[in-house]
């Protein structure tokens, strides 16, 4: 399927015509609800949007956030309310929020600090040809460290870097593994403890956990219920974790570009520098898929978790998130600003994208 840019699917307010996904026999699909503050009409509209995708999934869980807080938390096809799921690369924004709390609390001085200044494990880890330009926190958060995505990261006791840090962009889950290593060393905790202390505790989301013995957990293995992932999203929007100024002036500033998408520090970005800023991240560990998308200025958010029938890959959650954001924008229209979030290139053409895992 040739899909347009994720942001177009996600966030533009123009309805995407010609969608060939049909609800089929899903009209009577069982639903399980934790929160529903929508009107009956709006709730049914959301249900129909999700049902249009459910034939390709064993289940889909969603959480919707509006200007007044949580509006809907619901599972379709299977009762996942109260059950934990892995959120794959949505773990990266989680790890980013841990880092920025440490930065704001003074445990870390600057995003530009070399990681070797904080970690014995990585103090002498730079290969000789790159010693003058060591890996920094910013490099890890923005996928510019040179650390491989899946290949081994060590070679003869040094980091097996694919390029000089800061000179290129390469999406790297193992780069987030390194980041998690350093944060654990700074805090004197394992990664599971970090997730519980820095992510779960501030918003009373008790289900958050991560398998600490797995190196890639900070980049792809955070678990929670759909309800608690909604609490995380609300915590980001409500400035519970870090200040709004730190998010807007540091975390959500474009640093690099990956597949024609702007990258901040732990999040993908759209419409930077406008009141229509959007921040988001996708996740996929084979059949399980996840998505988080936030529009901070309008205090809108969508969290999606599902299990696809196939592990071959699907971009459907980009489109589903876009349609749910569109619905939220319509529901919240009297209380919010401009919702137009199409993202043209400098030539005015809509960008194309491929899936991020």
C-alpha positions in Angstrom: 0.0 0.0 0.0 1.4 3.4 -1.0 0.7 5.6 2.0 1.2 9.4 2.3 3.3 10.9 5.0 2.4 9.8 8.5 1.6 13.3 9.5 -0.9 13.7 6.7 -2.6 10.5 7.8 -2.3 11.5 11.4 -3.2 15.1 11.6 -4.6 16.8 8.6 -8.2 17.9 9.0 -9.2 17.0 5.5 -11.0 13.6 5.4 -9.1 11.0 3.5 -11.4 9.7 0.8 -11.2 6.3 -0.9 -10.3 4.3 2.2 -10.9 0.7 1.2 -11.0 -0.8 4.7 -14.5 -1.8 5.6 -16.0 -2.8 8.9 -17.3 -6.0 7.4 -18.9 -8.2 10.1 -17.4 -6.2 13.0 -20.5 -4.2 13.8 -21.3 -6.4 16.8 -17.7 -6.7 18.0 -17.5 -6.7 21.8 -16.2 -3.5 23.5 -14.7 -3.0 26.9 -14.6 0.4 28.3 -12.7 2.0 31.3 -13.6 5.6 30.6 -16.2 7.2 28.4 -17.0 10.9 28.8 -18.1 11.4 25.2 -21.6 11.9 24.2 -23.4 8.9 22.8 -23.2 10.3 19.2 -19.4 11.0 19.5 -18.8 7.6 21.1 -20.4 5.9 18.2 -18.4 7.9 15.7 -15.2 6.8 17.4 -16.4 3.2 17.4 -17.0 3.2 13.7 -13.6 4.7 13.0 -11.9 1.8 14.9 -14.2 -0.9 13.6 -13.1 0.1 10.0 -9.6 -1.3 11.0 -10.4 -4.2 13.3 -10.6 -6.9 10.6 -6.8 -6.7 10.4 -6.3 -7.0 14.1 -6.9 -9.4 16.9 -7.7 -6.4 19.1 -7.3 -2.7 19.2 -7.2 -0.5 22.4 -7.4 3.3 22.3 -7.2 6.2 24.7 -8.4 9.6 23.7 -7.4 12.8 25.6 -9.2 16.2 25.2 -8.8 19.6 26.7 -10.6 18.5 29.9 -8.6 15.2 30.3 -9.3 11.6 29.5 -12.3 11.2 27.2 -12.4 7.6 26.2 -10.4 4.4 27.0 -11.8 1.4 25.2 -10.7 -2.0 23.9 -12.3 -3.7 20.8 -12.3 -7.4 20.0 -10.7 -8.5 23.2 -10.8 -7.3 26.8 -7.4 -5.6 27.2 -8.6 -3.2 29.9 -6.4 -3.9 32.9 -4.0 -6.1 30.9 -0.5 -5.1 30.1 0.9 -4.9 26.6 4.4 -4.0 25.3 4.5 -0.6 23.6 7.6 -1.3 21.4 9.3 1.9 20.3 6.8 4.1 22.1 9.3 3.2 24.8 11.6 5.8 23.3 9.5 8.8 24.4 9.2 7.2 27.8 13.0 7.0 28.1 13.2 10.6 26.8 10.9 11.8 29.6 13.1 10.0 32.2 16.2 11.7 30.8 14.6 15.2 30.8 13.4 14.8 34.4 17.0 14.0 35.4 18.1 17.1 33.4 15.6 19.4 35.0 16.4 18.0 38.5 20.1 18.6 38.0 21.4 15.0 37.8 22.5 15.8 34.3 24.0 19.2 33.3 23.3 19.4 29.6 22.0 17.4 26.6 25.3 18.1 25.0 27.3 16.3 27.7 29.3 13.3 26.6 27.9 10.1 28.1 31.4 9.1 29.2 31.3 11.9 31.7 28.5 10.1 33.6 29.3 6.4 33.1 32.3 4.3 33.8 31.1 1.7 31.3 31.3 4.3 28.4 34.1 6.5 29.7 36.7 5.0 27.4 34.4 3.5 24.8 35.1 5.8 21.9 37.0 4.3 18.9 40.3 6.2 18.3 39.1 7.9 15.1 36.1 9.6 16.9 37.7 10.4 20.3 37.5 14.2 19.6 33.8 14.0 19.0 32.3 11.7 21.7 28.7 10.4 21.9 26.5 12.8 23.7 23.0 12.5 25.2 21.6 14.6 22.3 23.2 12.2 19.8 21.5 9.2 21.4 18.1 10.9 21.8 18.1 12.1 18.1 19.5 8.9 16.5 22.8 10.6 15.5 25.2 8.6 17.7 26.3 6.1 15.0 25.4 3.2 17.3 23.8 0.4 15.1 20.1 -0.3 15.2 20.4 -4.1 15.6 24.0 -5.1 15.0 26.6 -5.5 17.8 27.6 -2.3 19.5 31.0 -3.3 20.7 34.2 -4.1 18.8 37.4 -4.8 20.6 36.2 -3.0 23.7 35.1 0.1 21.9 31.8 1.2 20.5 31.1 -0.1 17.0 30.0 3.2 15.5 28.8 3.4 12.0 29.8 7.0 11.5 31.2 10.0 13.5 28.6 11.0 16.1 26.5 14.0 15.0 27.3 13.7 11.3 24.4 11.5 10.1 21.1 10.1 11.2 20.4 6.3 11.7 17.4 5.1 13.7 18.8 3.1 16.6 17.0 1.1 19.3 20.3 0.0 20.7 21.3 3.7 21.0 18.4 3.9 23.4 19.8 0.8 25.1 23.0 2.7 25.7 21.1 5.8 26.9 19.2 3.6 29.4 22.5 2.1 30.6 23.8 5.5 31.4 20.6 6.8 33.1 20.6 3.7 35.3 24.1 4.3 36.3 23.4 7.9 37.2 20.3 7.1 39.2 21.6 3.9 40.8 18.5 2.0 39.6 17.8 -0.6 37.0 15.6 0.4 34.1 12.4 -1.1 35.5 12.9 0.9 38.7 13.5 4.0 36.6 10.2 3.5 34.7 8.3 3.0 37.9 9.9 5.9 39.7 10.0 8.5 36.9 7.1 7.5 34.7 4.5 5.5 36.8 4.8 7.2 40.2 4.2 10.9 39.1 0.8 10.0 37.4 -0.1 7.0 39.6 0.2 4.6 36.7 1.1 1.4 38.6 1.2 -1.0 35.7 4.4 0.4 34.1 7.3 -2.0 34.0 10.2 -3.0 31.8 12.4 -6.2 31.6 15.5 -4.7 33.1 17.8 -7.6 32.1 17.1 -6.9 28.4 19.5 -4.2 27.0 17.0 -2.9 24.4 14.2 -2.3 27.0 14.7 1.5 27.0 14.1 1.5 23.2 11.4 -1.0 22.7 10.1 -3.0 25.7 8.2 -0.8 28.1 4.9 -2.4 29.2 1.7 -0.9 30.6 -2.1 -1.1 30.4 -3.8 1.1 27.9 -5.3 3.1 30.8 -1.8 3.8 32.3 -0.4 4.7 28.9 -3.1 7.3 28.7 -2.0 8.6 32.1 1.5 8.9 30.7 0.3 10.8 27.7 -1.7 13.1 30.0 1.4 13.6 32.1 3.3 14.8 29.1 0.5 17.2 28.1 -0.1 18.4 31.6 3.6 19.2 32.3 3.6 16.6 35.1 7.0 15.2 34.1 8.9 18.3 32.9 8.2 22.0 32.4 6.5 23.2 29.2 9.4 25.4 28.4 11.9 22.5 28.5 9.7 20.5 26.2 9.1 23.4 23.7 12.6 24.8 23.8 14.7 21.7 24.0 12.9 18.3 23.7 10.6 19.2 20.9 13.0 21.2 18.7 14.0 19.5 15.4 17.5 18.2 15.5 17.6 15.9 12.5 15.5 14.2 9.9 14.8 10.5 9.3 12.9 9.4 6.2 11.8 13.1 5.7 10.4 13.3 9.2 11.7 15.8 11.7 13.2 14.3 14.9 13.4 16.0 18.3 14.8 14.4 21.4 12.8 11.2 21.7 9.9 12.2 19.6 9.0 12.8 15.9 7.7 16.3 15.2 5.5 18.1 12.8 4.6 21.8 12.4 7.4 23.0 14.6 7.3 26.7 15.5 3.5 26.9 15.2 0.6 26.5 17.5 -0.2 23.3 15.6 2.9 21.5 16.9 2.4 17.7 16.8 4.6 15.1 18.5 4.3 11.4 18.0 6.0 8.0 17.9 5.1 4.6 16.4 6.1 1.2 17.8 6.1 -2.3 16.3 7.5 -5.6 17.7 6.2 -7.8 15.0 2.4 -8.3 15.4 2.0 -6.0 18.5 1.8 -2.4 17.4 1.5 0.9 19.2 1.2 4.6 18.5 1.1 7.8 20.5 0.3 11.3 19.1 0.0 14.5 21.0 -1.1 18.0 20.0 0.2 20.1 22.9 -1.3 23.5 22.1 -4.9 22.0 21.9 -4.2 19.4 24.6 -5.3 16.5 22.4 -3.8 13.1 22.5 -4.3 9.6 21.1 -2.8 6.3 22.3 -3.3 3.1 20.3 -2.3 -0.5 21.0 -3.2 -3.5 19.0 -2.1 -6.9 17.7 -2.0 -7.3 13.9 -2.8 -10.6 12.4 0.4 -10.5 10.4 4.0 -9.7 11.4 4.8 -8.4 7.9 4.2 -4.8 8.8 1.4 -2.4 8.6 1.0 1.4 8.6 -2.6 1.3 9.5 -2.1 2.9 12.9 -0.8 6.1 11.3 -4.1 6.4 9.5 -6.2 5.3 12.5 -4.5 7.9 14.7 -5.0 10.6 12.1 -8.7 9.9 11.9 -9.0 9.8 15.7 -7.2 13.1 16.0 -9.6 14.5 13.4 -12.6 13.3 15.5 -11.1 14.9 18.6 -10.6 18.1 16.8 -14.2 18.2 15.7 -15.4 17.3 19.2 -13.2 20.0 20.8 -13.6 22.6 18.1 -15.4 25.2 20.2 -12.5 25.2 22.7 -9.4 25.0 20.5 -7.4 26.7 17.8 -6.6 25.9 14.2 -6.4 22.1 13.6 -4.9 22.1 10.1 -1.8 20.0 10.2 -1.0 18.9 6.7 2.7 19.0 6.1 3.8 20.1 2.7 7.5 20.1 1.6 9.1 23.3 0.4 7.8 22.4 -3.1 4.3 22.0 -1.7 4.2 18.2 -2.3 3.1 15.8 0.5 6.0 13.8 1.8 6.1 10.0 1.5 7.2 7.9 4.4 7.9 4.3 5.3 7.2 2.6 8.6 9.3 3.2 11.7 9.6 0.4 14.1 
